[in-house]
Amino acid sequence: LAHYLIDPETPHSMDVLAENYLNYKPISYGALVGTGRNEKKISEIDIEQVKEYACEDADITLQLKSKLEPEIKKLNLEKLLHEVEEPLSFVLADMEYEGVRINEKTLSEMSKELEEASKITQKEIFEIAGESFNIGSPKQLGEILFTKLKLDEKPKKTKSGQYATGEDILSKMANEHTIAAKILEFREYQKLKSTYVDALPKMVSKVDGKIHTDYRQTIAATGRLSSNNPNLQNIPIRTEKGREIRKAFIPRDKDFVVLSADYSQIELRIMASFSKDESMINAFKNGVDIHANTASKVFKVPLDEVDPTMRRKAKEVNFGIIYGISAFGLSQNLNIPRSEASEIISAYFEEFPSVKGYMDEIIEKAKKQEYVETILGRRRYLQNINSRNFTMRGFAERNAINAPIQGSAADMIKVAMIKTQNWMKKEKLKSRMIMQVHDELVFDAHNDELDLLKENVTEFMKTAISLDVPMEIGIGHGSNWLEAH
C-alpha cells in the first residue's frame, strides 16, 4: 500500500520491491513448492526450507518498511496511508469474507433468455448479410461489412491487414447501419452470458453458498478499487439486459433486504467545487437539474424551455469536460458535425469561465511538477505532460484534468466506507456492507435496522470529505440489487 501511494503505476509485489529497493532476489514460491506437475503442497516441504522462505518474507517486509517510510513522509502521504488505505484493507477483508448471495434460478432463466435473444439477433444479421458466417470471427465479419456490404468507403485495418471490427468502429456505424447495431447487440448477449450469467454460479462457495469477490486496492492509478472473480465494477448498467444481472444479487434470507446507496453526479460536484464556478455550485445547492442548467446557458434558452435533445447534448459536455473531451470526441459521441460540437464547447467555456480557468491552471501546474493530486494528496504522475509528441502530451493533459476529480471521488467513498464500517461494528448491527461498485455501496440490511442504516449511511457518505458543493446520495432498498438501485 505504501508503494502504491509512492508510485501507483509500477508493480507493488514484495519480490519486485526487494529487487528495486534492496537489490535482493527473494526465494520465489515456485522455487519452494515446485511448478506444474512437480508442484507440492507447502505441508509436504521440508520444514527447514519453509522456515527460510517464511522468515525471509518477514525480514524483507521490515527492510522495505524502513525504505518506504521516509518516502511516505517526504511526499506527505502519511495521513492517506494510515487513515485511509490501511484501515480500508480491513474493511475490504470483512466484505470479501462476508460475500453476497445470488439467485442461481434467476441466472439459469436469464441464460436461456440470452441464448434465445442471441439466436434471434444472429438470424437477423444473416438476413441483412444475405448469408451465414461466423460473427465471432473478425476476419469473416470484416469481409461481410466492408467487402460485401461496403458500409465504409475507407475502412480501417488492423496491423495484420484485417478489417477493424472493434466496438468503437461498429458504434460509429450503428445509427446508420442496422447490421452494425445488431452485431453490437449480439456481442452484448454473448458477453453477458459467458462473463456473468453462466460464470457467476460457478463462483459460489461450497462453504456458505455465497460469492466472494476479491477487491484489489493497488491496481487503478486513480485510486479506485477494482475487483476480481467476479469483477463487480464491470457489471453493465447502461443496457436493459445488462441491468437485469443485478436481479440475481439477493439478501441472505427473508429477514434481510438489499440496500443500495450511491453518490449522485459525484465527479461533477467535485469539478464544481474545485473550479469554484458559482453557476454550477448554485445549481447543485438549489437542487437544479445540472444538465438542464448547462443546456440553458450553452443554448441560451430559459431553463423551462430546455428540450430533451439539448439536455442530452449538455450531459455529454458536462461529463466530457471532466475527461478533457475535444470537439472531435464530442461530435463522435453525439453524432453531430465537428463544427457544431466545437461551438457547444466554446459556448460552455464562455458560460463557465471558472471551469476553463481551473483546467488551464491544473495543466500548467502539472507541467511544472509532473504530477497532480487528489483532495487527500493522492498523486498521479504524468511523465508525458511535457512531451513533444502531441498525442502523448494530449493524453497526459486529459489525465491532469481527470485524475484529481476521479481520484477525489475514490478518496471520498473510501472514507465513507471506513466510517460506515466502524459505526456498524460499534453498534453491533446484524446488517453488513457487502459490495462497493464505483460510487455505490451495497448492504445486506436487516429489516429492523433499515431506517437506522439509511439515515447513517447517507450522513457518512455526505460528510466523508467536506467540499463547497453538497453531496447528494441516492438510497433505496428491495428484494434484489436491481430493485434497490
Solvent accessible surface area in square Angstrom, and as a share of the most:
residue,aa,sasa,rsa
1,L,64,0.32
2,A,20,0.15
3,H,11,0.05
4,Y,2,0.01
5,L,3,0.01
6,I,14,0.07
7,D,47,0.24
8,P,8,0.05
9,E,103,0.46
10,T,61,0.35
11,P,83,0.52
12,H,41,0.18
13,S,59,0.38
14,M,49,0.22
15,D,55,0.28
16,V,52,0.30
17,L,10,0.05
18,A,0,0.00
19,E,78,0.35
20,N,109,0.56
21,Y,55,0.21
22,L,34,0.17
23,N,143,0.74
24,Y,97,0.37
25,K,156,0.66
26,P,10,0.06
27,I,64,0.33
28,S,50,0.32
29,Y,110,0.42
30,G,25,0.24
31,A,77,0.60
32,L,13,0.06
33,V,5,0.03
34,G,23,0.22
35,T,93,0.54
36,G,66,0.63
37,R,246,0.90
38,N,121,0.62
39,E,98,0.44
40,K,111,0.47
41,K,144,0.61
42,I,73,0.37
43,S,99,0.64
44,E,106,0.48
45,I,22,0.11
46,D,78,0.40
47,I,133,0.67
48,E,98,0.44
49,Q,94,0.42
50,V,31,0.18
51,K,97,0.41
52,E,98,0.44
53,Y,38,0.14
54,A,52,0.40
55,C,78,0.46
56,E,22,0.10
57,D,47,0.24
58,A,68,0.53
59,D,72,0.38
60,I,5,0.02
61,T,80,0.46
62,L,122,0.61
63,Q,74,0.33
64,L,10,0.05
65,K,108,0.46
66,S,73,0.47
67,K,95,0.40
68,L,15,0.08
69,E,71,0.32
70,P,77,0.48
71,E,54,0.24
72,I,3,0.02
73,K,121,0.51
74,K,169,0.72
75,L,28,0.14
76,N,127,0.65
77,L,1,0.01
78,E,66,0.30
79,K,135,0.57
80,L,3,0.02
81,L,11,0.06
82,H,89,0.40
83,E,99,0.44
84,V,8,0.04
85,E,0,0.00
86,E,61,0.27
87,P,37,0.24
88,L,0,0.00
89,S,39,0.25
90,F,148,0.62
91,V,6,0.04
92,L,8,0.04
93,A,52,0.40
94,D,48,0.25
95,M,2,0.01
96,E,47,0.21
97,Y,186,0.71
98,E,29,0.13
99,G,4,0.03
100,V,8,0.04
101,R,98,0.36
102,I,11,0.05
103,N,50,0.25
104,E,87,0.39
105,K,146,0.62
106,T,28,0.16
107,L,1,0.00
108,S,54,0.35
109,E,84,0.38
110,M,12,0.05
111,S,19,0.12
112,K,142,0.60
113,E,99,0.45
114,L,2,0.01
115,E,71,0.32
116,E,97,0.43
117,A,19,0.15
118,S,5,0.03
119,K,116,0.49
120,I,93,0.47
121,T,3,0.02
122,Q,64,0.29
123,K,131,0.56
124,E,59,0.26
125,I,0,0.00
126,F,41,0.17
127,E,116,0.52
128,I,73,0.37
129,A,1,0.01
130,G,59,0.56
131,E,79,0.36
132,S,82,0.53
133,F,24,0.10
134,N,82,0.42
135,I,8,0.04
136,G,64,0.61
137,S,21,0.14
138,P,74,0.46
139,K,113,0.48
140,Q,76,0.34
141,L,0,0.00
142,G,0,0.00
143,E,78,0.35
144,I,10,0.05
145,L,0,0.00
146,F,12,0.05
147,T,74,0.43
148,K,98,0.42
149,L,52,0.26
150,K,147,0.62
151,L,33,0.16
152,D,59,0.30
153,E,171,0.77
154,K,180,0.76
155,P,35,0.22
156,K,127,0.54
157,K,122,0.52
158,T,64,0.37
159,K,216,0.91
160,S,95,0.61
161,G,44,0.42
162,Q,68,0.30
163,Y,46,0.17
164,A,17,0.13
165,T,9,0.06
166,G,33,0.32
167,E,123,0.55
168,D,90,0.47
169,I,23,0.12
170,L,0,0.00
171,S,52,0.34
172,K,101,0.43
173,M,19,0.08
174,A,24,0.18
175,N,113,0.58
176,E,139,0.62
177,H,52,0.23
178,T,83,0.48
179,I,3,0.02
180,A,0,0.00
181,A,39,0.30
182,K,43,0.18
183,I,0,0.00
184,L,38,0.19
185,E,58,0.26
186,F,20,0.08
187,R,76,0.28
188,E,42,0.19
189,Y,23,0.09
190,Q,79,0.35
191,K,119,0.50
192,L,3,0.02
193,K,40,0.17
194,S,74,0.48
195,T,57,0.33
196,Y,7,0.03
197,V,2,0.01
198,D,46,0.24
199,A,21,0.16
200,L,0,0.00
201,P,39,0.25
202,K,170,0.72
203,M,61,0.27
204,V,32,0.18
205,S,27,0.18
206,K,208,0.88
207,V,146,0.84
208,D,68,0.35
209,G,37,0.35
210,K,29,0.12
211,I,1,0.01
212,H,59,0.26
213,T,12,0.07
214,D,52,0.27
215,Y,13,0.05
216,R,93,0.34
217,Q,20,0.09
218,T,36,0.21
219,I,103,0.52
220,A,28,0.22
221,A,18,0.14
222,T,22,0.13
223,G,0,0.00
224,R,40,0.15
225,L,10,0.05
226,S,29,0.19
227,S,3,0.02
228,N,54,0.27
229,N,104,0.53
230,P,3,0.02
231,N,53,0.27
232,L,1,0.00
233,Q,18,0.08
234,N,89,0.46
235,I,6,0.03
236,P,38,0.24
237,I,67,0.34
238,R,218,0.80
239,T,55,0.32
240,E,126,0.56
241,K,66,0.28
242,G,0,0.00
243,R,85,0.31
244,E,45,0.20
245,I,0,0.00
246,R,8,0.03
247,K,81,0.34
248,A,0,0.00
249,F,0,0.00
250,I,25,0.13
251,P,14,0.09
252,R,67,0.24
253,D,65,0.34
254,K,180,0.76
255,D,62,0.32
256,F,18,0.08
257,V,26,0.15
258,V,1,0.01
259,L,0,0.00
260,S,3,0.02
261,A,0,0.00
262,D,39,0.20
263,Y,8,0.03
264,S,38,0.24
265,Q,56,0.25
266,I,3,0.02
267,E,17,0.08
268,L,1,0.01
269,R,16,0.06
270,I,0,0.00
271,M,1,0.01
272,A,0,0.00
273,S,5,0.03
274,F,50,0.21
275,S,10,0.07
276,K,132,0.56
277,D,5,0.03
278,E,132,0.59
279,S,30,0.20
280,M,1,0.00
281,I,19,0.10
282,N,73,0.38
283,A,5,0.04
284,F,12,0.05
285,K,116,0.49
286,N,112,0.57
287,G,69,0.67
288,V,47,0.27
289,D,62,0.32
290,I,2,0.01
291,H,2,0.01
292,A,14,0.11
293,N,18,0.09
294,T,1,0.00
295,A,0,0.00
296,S,18,0.12
297,K,63,0.27
298,V,11,0.07
299,F,56,0.23
300,K,137,0.58
301,V,35,0.20
302,P,77,0.48
303,L,85,0.42
304,D,130,0.67
305,E,108,0.49
306,V,28,0.16
307,D,59,0.31
308,P,113,0.71
309,T,70,0.41
310,M,44,0.20
311,R,83,0.30
312,R,121,0.44
313,K,29,0.12
314,A,1,0.01
315,K,86,0.37
316,E,56,0.25
317,V,0,0.00
318,N,2,0.01
319,F,69,0.29
320,G,8,0.08
321,I,3,0.01
322,I,0,0.00
323,Y,98,0.37
324,G,13,0.13
325,I,33,0.17
326,S,59,0.38
327,A,25,0.19
328,F,97,0.40
329,G,19,0.18
330,L,0,0.00
331,S,10,0.06
332,Q,68,0.30
333,N,85,0.44
334,L,6,0.03
335,N,93,0.48
336,I,25,0.13
337,P,86,0.54
338,R,141,0.51
339,S,75,0.48
340,E,54,0.24
341,A,0,0.00
342,S,48,0.31
343,E,118,0.53
344,I,8,0.04
345,I,20,0.10
346,S,59,0.38
347,A,19,0.15
348,Y,2,0.01
349,F,38,0.16
350,E,126,0.56
351,E,56,0.25
352,F,0,0.00
353,P,84,0.53
354,S,41,0.27
355,V,0,0.00
356,K,79,0.34
357,G,36,0.35
358,Y,24,0.09
359,M,17,0.08
360,D,70,0.36
361,E,118,0.53
362,I,22,0.11
363,I,29,0.15
364,E,94,0.42
365,K,108,0.46
366,A,0,0.00
367,K,62,0.26
368,K,165,0.70
369,Q,60,0.27
370,E,74,0.33
371,Y,36,0.14
372,V,3,0.02
373,E,69,0.31
374,T,14,0.08
375,I,60,0.31
376,L,54,0.27
377,G,17,0.16
378,R,8,0.03
379,R,33,0.12
380,R,36,0.13
381,Y,67,0.25
382,L,7,0.03
383,Q,157,0.70
384,N,58,0.30
385,I,0,0.00
386,N,78,0.40
387,S,26,0.17
388,R,238,0.87
389,N,73,0.38
390,F,159,0.66
391,T,97,0.57
392,M,90,0.40
393,R,67,0.25
394,G,15,0.14
395,F,124,0.52
396,A,5,0.04
397,E,40,0.18
398,R,100,0.36
399,N,23,0.12
400,A,0,0.00
401,I,7,0.04
402,N,11,0.06
403,A,3,0.03
404,P,1,0.01
405,I,0,0.00
406,Q,27,0.12
407,G,0,0.00
408,S,1,0.01
409,A,1,0.01
410,A,2,0.02
411,D,0,0.00
412,M,1,0.00
413,I,4,0.02
414,K,1,0.00
415,V,22,0.13
416,A,0,0.00
417,M,0,0.00
418,I,17,0.09
419,K,80,0.34
420,T,0,0.00
421,Q,17,0.08
422,N,89,0.46
423,W,33,0.12
424,M,9,0.04
425,K,121,0.51
426,K,157,0.67
427,E,84,0.38
428,K,176,0.75
429,L,16,0.08
430,K,113,0.48
431,S,0,0.00
432,R,97,0.35
433,M,5,0.02
434,I,5,0.03
435,M,2,0.01
436,Q,5,0.02
437,V,7,0.04
438,H,79,0.35
439,D,33,0.17
440,E,8,0.04
441,L,0,0.00
442,V,0,0.00
443,F,0,0.00
444,D,6,0.03
445,A,0,0.00
446,H,20,0.09
447,N,69,0.36
448,D,119,0.62
449,E,20,0.09
450,L,25,0.12
451,D,114,0.59
452,L,79,0.40
453,L,0,0.00
454,K,50,0.21
455,E,125,0.56
456,N,33,0.17
457,V,0,0.00
458,T,31,0.18
459,E,94,0.42
460,F,40,0.17
461,M,0,0.00
462,K,83,0.35
463,T,69,0.40
464,A,11,0.08
465,I,21,0.11
466,S,104,0.67
467,L,38,0.19
468,D,66,0.34
469,V,4,0.02
470,P,63,0.40
471,M,7,0.03
472,E,88,0.39
473,I,16,0.08
474,G,35,0.34
475,I,58,0.29
476,G,19,0.18
477,H,79,0.35
478,G,7,0.07
479,S,63,0.41
480,N,20,0.10
481,W,0,0.00
482,L,47,0.24
483,E,108,0.48
484,A,5,0.04
485,H,92,0.41
